[in-house]
Amino acid sequence: MTTGRATRSPAATAAGTVRSRLPALLLGGCLVLLASIAVAVTIGPADIGVSDVWATLLSRVGLADPTLSVLRDGIIWDLRLPRTLLAAVCGAGLAVCGVVMQSLLRNPLADPFVLGVSSGASTGAVLVVVLGVGGGVLSMSGGAFLGAVASFALVLTLSHTLGGTTDRVVLSGVAVMQLLSALTSFIVLTSADAETTRGVLFWLLGSLANAGWSEVTACAVVLAGTLVVCGGYARSLDAFAFGEDAAATLGVAVGRTRVVLMSVTALLTAVLVSSVGAIGFVGLVLPHAARLLTGPGHARLLPVSALAGAVLLVWVDTVARTVLQPQEVPVGVVTALIGVPAFVLILYRSRGAQ
């Protein structure tokens, strides 16, 4: 005899639980991010407190009179604050790109650099700095951006020629990445002097040392647009988890969706890499870690991953610039040291869950 009341499945109950705690996750993530930025700005050789950071912010937006010296105000506003904000934006962007690419390609090892975008940016930067391509008009970041876009176009062309399936896209990205990495190394080794080589290699490993408000603004605008586009395709990304055929059956325009999402994530990756160089493992590890909190639904996974990536890179950059003062450690080195054991742990937990 039926009772007239539907019995909820365990999966539905779990999904409801995750949805109910999403506002708390987002609120907590935002508070942690704001606190991390405020504290990270105070860490360094200059004696600066959180109250000084707030005093500078209020004076800069016209809500209070300046109370700090010109030097202390300049350290906060011109050096530490844009660098910390750029770290947050880049961490969020790399994590979002990782989420989208792992879903579209159905590959848990996919990250923002799997399509060769990072290698293309590196080659573009080296062509400008070492060989003088652009005649002095292009900056290193401009060359990196053009190289990233060109490498992505090459990957799309190659994968389309080979059949256009997701595995062909991955293989095309790996091939282009290896080709451009070899080309970059060849140019640096044969044409650059020792000082230029050191500067280029440091940038290629990831560095926020030259962060400014223009980089923060450009990266933040592209990140916001990417989040809006990817959020609008959240249900389509959920459908991709069952495969392209199943997604098409559910009414998803597979080809158009894949082109749109891969294009916006490649654009975001190009902008980030052109500003800070190649920073690995953020886009690889953070999506897996966020899924432990949110489940597979992309409407929840995208914002939580972005917040987690922002917090992580803020603290990674803080460690990178302070652990060996006055020398800096490339940010990409620190993310690799943290990311490899973290990824192994996540894989081990996933195997145990299965």
C-alpha positions in Angstrom: 0.0 0.0 0.0 1.3 3.4 -0.9 1.4 6.2 1.6 0.9 9.0 -0.9 4.3 10.5 -0.1 7.2 10.2 -2.5 10.3 8.6 -1.1 13.4 10.6 -2.0 16.4 8.7 -3.3 19.8 9.0 -1.5 21.2 10.9 -4.4 18.4 13.4 -4.3 18.8 13.8 -0.6 22.5 14.4 -0.9 22.0 17.0 -3.7 19.5 18.8 -1.5 21.9 18.8 1.4 24.6 20.3 -0.8 22.2 23.0 -2.1 21.2 23.9 1.4 24.7 24.6 2.5 25.8 26.4 -0.7 24.9 29.9 0.7 27.1 29.2 3.8 29.9 28.0 1.6 29.8 31.1 -0.6 29.5 33.5 2.4 32.3 31.8 4.2 34.5 31.7 1.1 34.0 35.4 0.5 34.8 36.3 4.2 37.9 34.1 4.1 39.0 35.7 0.8 38.6 39.3 2.1 40.4 38.4 5.3 43.2 36.7 3.4 43.7 39.8 1.1 43.7 42.2 4.1 46.2 40.1 6.0 48.4 39.2 3.0 48.9 42.9 2.2 50.4 43.5 5.6 53.0 40.7 5.3 56.4 41.9 4.2 59.5 43.9 5.3 57.5 47.1 5.9 55.6 47.4 9.2 52.0 47.6 8.0 48.8 46.6 9.8 45.3 45.7 8.7 44.1 49.1 9.9 46.6 50.8 7.6 45.2 48.8 4.6 41.6 50.0 5.4 42.8 53.5 6.0 44.4 53.6 2.5 41.3 52.1 0.9 39.0 54.6 2.5 41.2 57.5 1.6 41.6 56.4 -2.0 37.8 56.1 -2.5 37.2 59.5 -0.9 35.5 58.2 2.3 38.3 59.5 4.7 41.2 61.8 4.8 44.7 60.4 4.2 46.3 59.5 7.6 49.4 57.5 6.4 52.7 58.8 5.1 53.1 58.9 1.3 55.6 56.0 1.5 53.4 53.7 3.5 50.4 54.6 1.3 52.4 53.9 -1.8 53.6 50.5 -0.5 50.0 49.5 0.1 48.2 51.0 -3.0 50.9 50.7 -5.7 52.7 47.5 -4.7 51.1 45.0 -2.3 47.3 45.6 -2.9 47.4 45.2 -6.8 49.7 42.2 -6.5 47.4 40.5 -3.9 44.3 41.2 -5.9 45.9 40.0 -9.1 46.8 36.7 -7.3 43.2 36.3 -6.2 41.9 37.0 -9.7 44.4 34.6 -11.3 43.7 31.9 -8.8 39.9 32.2 -9.4 40.4 32.2 -13.2 42.7 29.2 -13.3 40.3 27.2 -11.1 37.3 28.1 -13.3 39.2 27.1 -16.5 40.1 23.8 -14.9 36.5 23.1 -14.0 35.2 23.8 -17.5 38.0 21.9 -19.3 37.8 18.8 -17.1 34.0 18.7 -17.8 34.2 19.4 -21.5 37.0 17.0 -22.2 35.8 14.4 -19.6 39.5 14.2 -18.5 40.3 14.6 -14.8 43.9 15.6 -15.7 42.8 18.5 -17.9 43.9 22.0 -16.7 44.1 25.4 -18.4 47.3 24.5 -20.1 46.3 21.3 -21.7 45.4 23.1 -24.9 48.9 24.5 -25.3 47.8 28.1 -24.3 50.6 28.4 -21.8 53.2 27.3 -24.2 51.9 29.7 -26.8 52.1 32.6 -24.4 55.6 31.6 -23.5 56.7 31.5 -27.1 55.0 34.9 -27.8 56.8 36.5 -24.9 60.1 35.1 -25.8 59.8 36.3 -29.5 59.1 39.8 -28.2 61.8 40.0 -25.5 64.6 38.0 -27.1 64.1 38.4 -30.9 62.5 41.9 -30.8 59.4 40.8 -32.8 56.9 43.7 -32.9 59.6 46.4 -33.4 59.2 47.7 -29.8 55.5 48.2 -30.1 54.5 44.9 -28.4 55.2 44.4 -24.7 56.1 41.0 -23.3 52.5 40.6 -22.0 51.1 41.6 -25.4 53.3 39.1 -27.2 52.3 36.5 -24.7 48.6 37.2 -25.3 49.0 36.9 -29.1 51.0 33.8 -28.8 48.4 32.2 -26.5 45.5 33.0 -28.9 47.5 31.8 -31.9 48.4 28.5 -30.2 44.7 27.9 -29.3 43.7 28.6 -32.9 46.3 26.0 -34.0 45.0 23.4 -31.6 41.4 23.9 -32.8 42.5 23.7 -36.5 44.6 20.5 -35.8 41.8 18.8 -33.8 39.2 19.7 -36.4 41.4 18.1 -39.1 41.8 15.0 -37.0 38.1 14.6 -36.3 37.1 17.2 -33.7 36.4 14.8 -30.8 37.4 15.6 -27.3 40.3 13.1 -27.2 41.6 14.7 -30.4 41.5 18.1 -28.8 43.6 16.8 -25.9 46.1 15.1 -28.1 46.3 18.2 -30.3 46.9 20.4 -27.2 49.7 18.1 -26.0 51.4 18.1 -29.4 51.2 21.9 -29.8 52.4 22.3 -26.2 55.5 20.2 -26.8 56.3 21.9 -30.1 56.0 25.4 -28.7 57.9 24.5 -25.5 60.8 23.2 -27.6 60.7 26.3 -29.8 60.8 28.6 -26.7 63.7 26.7 -25.2 65.6 26.8 -28.5 65.1 30.6 -28.9 66.2 31.3 -25.3 69.3 29.1 -25.5 70.5 30.4 -28.8 69.6 34.1 -28.9 69.3 35.4 -25.3 72.1 36.7 -23.0 72.4 35.5 -19.4 70.4 38.3 -17.9 67.5 38.1 -20.4 67.4 34.4 -20.0 67.1 34.6 -16.3 64.3 37.2 -16.5 62.3 35.2 -19.1 62.7 31.9 -17.3 61.6 33.5 -14.0 58.5 34.9 -15.7 57.8 31.5 -17.4 57.6 29.9 -14.0 55.0 32.4 -12.8 55.6 35.7 -11.1 53.4 38.5 -9.9 56.3 40.9 -9.2 55.2 43.3 -11.9 51.5 43.4 -11.0 49.7 46.7 -11.5 46.2 48.0 -11.5 45.9 47.7 -15.3 46.6 44.0 -15.1 44.2 43.6 -12.2 41.5 45.4 -14.2 42.0 43.5 -17.4 42.1 40.1 -15.7 39.1 40.9 -13.5 36.9 42.0 -16.4 37.7 38.9 -18.4 37.2 36.7 -15.4 33.8 38.2 -14.7 32.7 37.7 -18.3 33.9 34.1 -18.2 32.0 33.4 -15.0 28.8 34.8 -16.5 29.1 32.7 -19.7 30.1 29.5 -17.9 27.4 30.0 -15.3 24.8 30.3 -18.2 26.1 26.9 -19.5 26.1 25.2 -16.1 23.3 22.7 -17.0 25.0 21.9 -20.3 28.3 21.2 -18.4 26.3 18.8 -16.1 25.0 17.0 -19.2 28.6 16.6 -20.6 29.4 14.4 -17.6 27.3 11.6 -19.3 29.1 12.0 -22.7 28.5 14.0 -25.8 25.8 11.7 -27.2 23.9 11.8 -23.9 24.2 15.6 -23.8 22.9 15.9 -27.4 20.0 13.7 -26.4 19.2 16.0 -23.5 19.0 18.9 -26.0 22.5 20.4 -25.6 24.0 21.9 -28.8 27.3 20.0 -28.3 29.4 21.6 -31.0 28.4 25.2 -30.2 28.6 24.7 -26.5 32.1 23.2 -26.7 33.4 26.0 -29.0 31.9 28.8 -26.8 33.2 27.4 -23.5 36.6 26.4 -24.9 37.0 29.9 -26.5 36.2 31.9 -23.3 38.4 29.7 -21.1 41.3 29.9 -23.6 40.8 33.7 -23.7 40.9 33.9 -19.9 43.9 31.7 -19.7 45.7 33.8 -22.3 45.0 37.0 -20.4 46.2 35.4 -17.1 49.3 33.9 -18.5 50.2 37.1 -20.3 50.0 39.0 -17.0 51.7 36.5 -14.6 53.3 33.8 -16.6 52.6 30.0 -16.3 51.2 28.9 -13.0 50.3 25.2 -12.9 48.3 22.9 -10.7 45.7 25.5 -9.6 43.4 24.5 -12.4 44.2 20.9 -12.0 43.8 20.4 -8.2 41.2 23.0 -7.1 38.2 21.6 -9.1 38.7 18.1 -7.5 39.0 19.6 -4.1 35.9 21.8 -4.6 33.8 18.8 -5.8 34.3 17.2 -2.4 32.3 20.1 -0.9 29.8 20.8 -3.7 29.3 17.6 -5.6 29.4 17.6 -9.4 26.7 20.3 -10.1 28.4 23.2 -12.0 26.1 25.9 -10.7 27.6 25.2 -7.3 31.1 24.0 -8.4 32.0 27.1 -10.5 31.7 29.8 -7.7 33.1 27.6 -5.0 36.1 26.6 -7.1 36.7 30.3 -8.0 36.7 31.3 -4.3 39.0 28.4 -3.4 41.5 29.2 -6.2 41.5 32.9 -5.2 42.3 32.1 -1.5 44.9 29.6 -2.4 46.9 31.8 -4.8 46.8 34.8 -2.4 48.6 32.7 0.2 50.9 31.0 -2.3 52.1 34.4 -3.6 52.5 35.6 0.0 54.8 32.6 0.7 56.6 33.0 -2.6 57.6 36.6 -2.0 58.5 36.3 1.7 59.9 32.8 2.4 63.4 33.7 1.1 63.4 37.5 1.5 64.8 39.5 -0.3 64.8 36.9 -3.0 61.5 35.8 -4.6 60.5 32.2 -5.4 58.5 31.8 -8.7 54.8 31.2 -7.9 54.7 28.3 -10.2 57.3 26.5 -8.2 55.3 26.9 -5.0 52.1 25.7 -6.6 53.8 22.6 -7.9 55.3 21.8 -4.5 51.8 22.1 -3.0 49.8 20.7 -5.9 51.5 17.4 -6.5 51.0 15.9 -3.0 47.5 17.5 -2.9 46.5 15.9 -6.2 47.9 12.5 -5.1 45.8 12.8 -1.9 42.7 13.7 -3.8 43.2 10.7 -6.1 43.7 8.4 -3.2 40.5 9.7 -1.5 38.6 9.3 -4.7 39.7 5.7 -5.1 38.7 5.0 -1.5 35.3 6.5 -2.2 34.8 4.2 -5.1 
